[in-house]
Amino acid sequence: MQSLSVVIICKNEAGILGKTLQSLEGLSDDIIVYDNGSTDGTQQVAMLFNAKLHAGNFEGFGKTKNKAIALAKYDWILSLDADEAIDEELKRSLLQWQPQNDKTVYGIAFKNFFANKHIRFGEWGRDYHVRLFNRKQIKWDEEPVHENLVLPEGTDIKRVKGFILHRTMRDVIDFRKKMERYAGLGAEKYFRKGKKATWLKLYLSPFFTFVNYYFLRLGFLDGREGYIIARMTAWYTYMKYARLRELNRQSAMDNKQKTP
């Protein structure tokens, strides 16, 4: 066992959480599952694998992850999503890992899957994120979506060998539902920051998003799945700005009505 806590936030992930928790067996005696109101048996899966189950409201990804890491036994945190298992090489690396100091963080490479296919190119290819850190030094920002760790100036980033196996989408329907949710959260994030949905953003950004991921970043080499990912990401971009335009218009109408 290693002196680190694994922290997972989730909602309605009964179909995949078991694989993630199974991959963590023997790594830590403190696996936190912070559940945000699951109704599909996710909580029962967590208890089946002896995870420490906590329940709480979802307050956006950043805030919720910070609440979850505060519940951990150890200061060193391995932060995972419910659909992110670790491979055997990563488990061996983590069991041998010794932190250099509290200000060092550790990045881990990802293998992203669409259904059962490993995606090697495009948006999902060569993915790499910092996921192991000391909570005394590092926290998540409070963004509702596309949250990031706040790394103080001078933070040293090291790499841990092995991969996180990210089985992110089961099928196109699952993909579309998640993109709809993220588009709404992304629009609200932009609205709070005072951003506007211009004509260029609404129509040209989706086009260039597709060109970037499908052609420039070689998504076409992943075949049908590469096309679907690039197309859905472009659609997400359009939906985000379309929703932002609605929020801008509604805000303008509300302000106009308040004007005497």
HELIX and SHEET records of a PDB file:
HELIX    1   1 ALA A   14  SER A   23  1                                  10    
HELIX    2   2 THR A   42  LEU A   48  1                                   7    
HELIX    3   3 PHE A   61  ILE A   69  1                                   9    
HELIX    4   4 GLU A   88  GLN A   96  1                                   9    
HELIX    5   5 GLY A  122  TRP A  124  5                                   3    
HELIX    6   6 VAL A  172  ARG A  192  1                                  21    
HELIX    7   7 TRP A  199  TRP A  199  1                                   1    
HELIX    8   8 LEU A  200  LEU A  204  3                                   5    
HELIX    9   9 SER A  205  PHE A  210  1                                   6    
HELIX   10  10 VAL A  211  LEU A  216  3                                   6    
HELIX   11  11 GLY A  219  ASP A  222  5                                   4    
HELIX   12  12 GLY A  223  LYS A  258  1                                  36    
SHEET    1   A 7 LYS A  52  ALA A  55  0                                        
SHEET    2   A 7 ILE A  31  ASP A  35  1                                        
SHEET    3   A 7 SER A   5  CYS A  10  1                                        
SHEET    4   A 7 TRP A  76  ASP A  81  1                                        
SHEET    5   A 7 TYR A 128  ASN A 134 -1                                        
SHEET    6   A 7 THR A 104  PHE A 114 -1                                        
SHEET    7   A 7 LYS A 117  ILE A 119 -1                                        
SHEET    1   B 8 LYS A  52  ALA A  55  0                                        
SHEET    2   B 8 ILE A  31  ASP A  35  1                                        
SHEET    3   B 8 SER A   5  CYS A  10  1                                        
SHEET    4   B 8 TRP A  76  ASP A  81  1                                        
SHEET    5   B 8 TYR A 128  ASN A 134 -1                                        
SHEET    6   B 8 THR A 104  PHE A 114 -1                                        
SHEET    7   B 8 ASP A 156  MET A 169  1                                        
SHEET    8   B 8 GLU A  84  ILE A  86 -1                                        
SHEET    1   C 2 LYS A 139  TRP A 140  0                                        
SHEET    2   C 2 LEU A 149  VAL A 150 -1                                        
END                                                                             
